[in-house]
Amino acid sequence: MNKPTYKELLGLTEKQIKPMDMQMKPKKEKFYLTPIAWALSFLTTKARKLKVNKVNMDGLKPPYLLLCTHHSFDDFKVQTHAIFPNRSTYVIAVDGFIGREGLLRNVGGIPKRKFTPQDLQLYKSIRYSLEKLKRITTIYPEAAYSVIGTTAALPDSLAKMIVNLKYPVVTLNMHGNFLNQPVFMSKRKRKVNLTADLTQVISKADYDSITVEEAKERVTNALAYDEWKYQLDHKIVIDDPDRAEGLEKVLYQCQNCLTEHEMEAKGTKIWCNHCGETHELDVYGQLNNINGKTRFKHVPDWYEQQRAFVRQQLIEGTYHFEDEVYIDSLRNAKGYIKLPDGKLEQTINGIKLIGTDLEGELNVFREAKSLYSIHIEFNYHMRSDKQKADAVVISTLNDTYYCYPKNAKNVITKIRFAVEESYKLMKAKIKE
C-alpha cells in the first residue's frame, strides 16, 4: 500500500491547492470601486500633507509604465493620489491576494511571485494592460518593502522589458513612508509628512535612439533614495521613544568586535551583548556611540559594511548557512498551508530548501546566478498559529515557501546579503 501524501493526510482537494491563475488577463478597475479607492487614499495623503512634484509630465496621457519605490502599504495611496484622476493596473505579490483575490482582480491587480526567473506571463500581462486596456501599468520593481530605507536591487530584466515595450516610463519616488513605518519595526506609525517626485524619465520619442543601458541608467537614477539622509536634510524630528526598535534585525553585526547576531535594540539604543558597545539613535536618525568612537552615524553605512563582510566571506569560501525551518506554502489566495519542518541551506552557489511538499518530496534549489535578490519578512504572521517570526521567502512559478529559521537569530538580513552578493560574483565570473 502506498504511503499517503501530505496533501491526503490533510484532506486537501485539488481545488484547494491549485496554483493561482497567472494567465488570467488583467482587468480595468470596476467603476464602482474607483471612488472608494480615491476616498481611502486621499484620507491618508491629505492627513500627511502629501506634496507631489511633477517633472516632465505636461501633456502625458495614459497608457504608460509607472515604476514606484516601495516602503510601506501607504505607497499605494500615494500612487493613487499622484496619478489622479487616472487609474491603473498593478503588479501585486501573491500574498497580497490572500482572502481578496476577487477584489484585487477587479481593481486591476496582476499577480506575481517575487524573484522568480523568466516570468514570461508577467510580461504578457503588462503588455496587455498597456496595449489593450490603455491603462497606466504600475510596477514596484524593488518587489518588496525597502529593508533599510535605501534603494534595493533592481532586476536586470527591467530595462530590457522597457525597451521592448516602447511605452513612456514614469517614476514615482516617494519620501516619508519608510520613516513613518520602517519594515523592521512593529506596525506602529509616526505620522511623518509625505512628498513624492512623479517624473517622466523616458518618452515615446526616446525609443528612436535609447539603448538598454541608457534606459537602465535613467530608471536607476530616478528611483534612487536614502530616507535616512532625507530625514537629516529636511530636519525631520522623530522623537518616538522606541525609535530604535527592531534595528538589531538589520544591524546584526557589532562594528566594534564584529560579533554577529548578538545585537539588541530597545527604546532609543542599540548595543552588543558580547562587548557592550552601545549606540543611541537621535531624533534626526543619526547614530552616536555613547561609550566609544562613532564609526557609522549614518545607519545605511553600517548596513553596507555588513554587506562587504558577507561578500568577503563568499570570496574566501567561508560563508555557509544551515538551519531547520518551519515552512508554510502559499499556492494561491486561499492562504497558507502548514508543511512539515524542513532545512534551509545556503552557499555561494545558491539557496536550497529541503522538506516535504503537499505531493511528496520538497527540494527547491535556486542557483545564485538566477537569483539577484530574495524576499525577507520581519515579524511575519507564521503559519496557522498566532505567532510572528522572521522569514526567508523562496518562490517557484507555482508556489511560494515561507521559511522561518528555528534556531538562528536575526539572520535573514545576512541571508539576503549573501544572495545578492553571490549573484554579483557569479555574474562577474560569467563575464570573464
Stockholm file with secondary structure:
# STOCKHOLM 1.0

chainA/1-432         MNKPTYKELLGLTEKQIKPMDMQMKPKKEKFYLTPIAWALSFLTTKARKLKVNKVNMDGLKPPYLLLCTHHSFDDFKVQTHAIFPNRSTYVIAVDGFIGREGLLRNVGGIPKRKFTPQDLQLYKSIRYSLEKLKRITTIYPEAAYSVIGTTAALPDSLAKMIVNLKYPVVTLNMHGNFLNQPVFMSKRKRKVNLTADLTQVISKADYDSITVEEAKERVTNALAYDEWKYQLDHKIVIDDPDRAEGLEKVLYQCQNCLTEHEMEAKGTKIWCNHCGETHELDVYGQLNNINGKTRFKHVPDWYEQQRAFVRQQLIEGTYHFEDEVYIDSLRNAKGYIKLPDGKLEQTINGIKLIGTDLEGELNVFREAKSLYSIHIEFNYHMRSDKQKADAVVISTLNDTYYCYPKNAKNVITKIRFAVEESYKLMKAKIKE
#=GR chainA/1-432 SS CCCCCHHHHHTCCHHHHCCCCSCSCCCCCCTTTHHHHHHHHHHHHHHTTCEEEEESCTTCCSCCEEEECCSSTTHHHHHHHHHTTCCEEEEEEGGGGTTCHHHHHHTTEEEECTTCSCCHHHHHHHHHHHHTSCCEEEECTTCSCCSSSBCCCCCTHHHHHHHHHCCCEEEEEEESHHHHSCTTSCSCCCCCCCEEEEEEEECGGGGGTCCHHHHHHHHHHHTCCBHHHHHHHTTCCCCCTTTTTTGGGTSCBCTTTCCBSCEEEETTEEEETTTCCEEEECTTSBEEESSSCCSCSBHHHHHHHHHHHHHHHHHHTCCCEEEEEEEEECCSTTCCEEEEEEEEEEETTEEEEEEECSSSEEEEEEEGGGCSCCEEEEEEEETTTTEEEEEEEEECSSCEEEEEESSCCSCHHHHHHHHHHHHHHHHHHHHC
#=GC SS_cons         CCCCCHHHHHTCCHHHHCCCCSCSCCCCCCTTTHHHHHHHHHHHHHHTTCEEEEESCTTCCSCCEEEECCSSTTHHHHHHHHHTTCCEEEEEEGGGGTTCHHHHHHTTEEEECTTCSCCHHHHHHHHHHHHTSCCEEEECTTCSCCSSSBCCCCCTHHHHHHHHHCCCEEEEEEESHHHHSCTTSCSCCCCCCCEEEEEEEECGGGGGTCCHHHHHHHHHHHTCCBHHHHHHHTTCCCCCTTTTTTGGGTSCBCTTTCCBSCEEEETTEEEETTTCCEEEECTTSBEEESSSCCSCSBHHHHHHHHHHHHHHHHHHTCCCEEEEEEEEECCSTTCCEEEEEEEEEEETTEEEEEEECSSSEEEEEEEGGGCSCCEEEEEEEETTTTEEEEEEEEECSSCEEEEEESSCCSCHHHHHHHHHHHHHHHHHHHHC
//
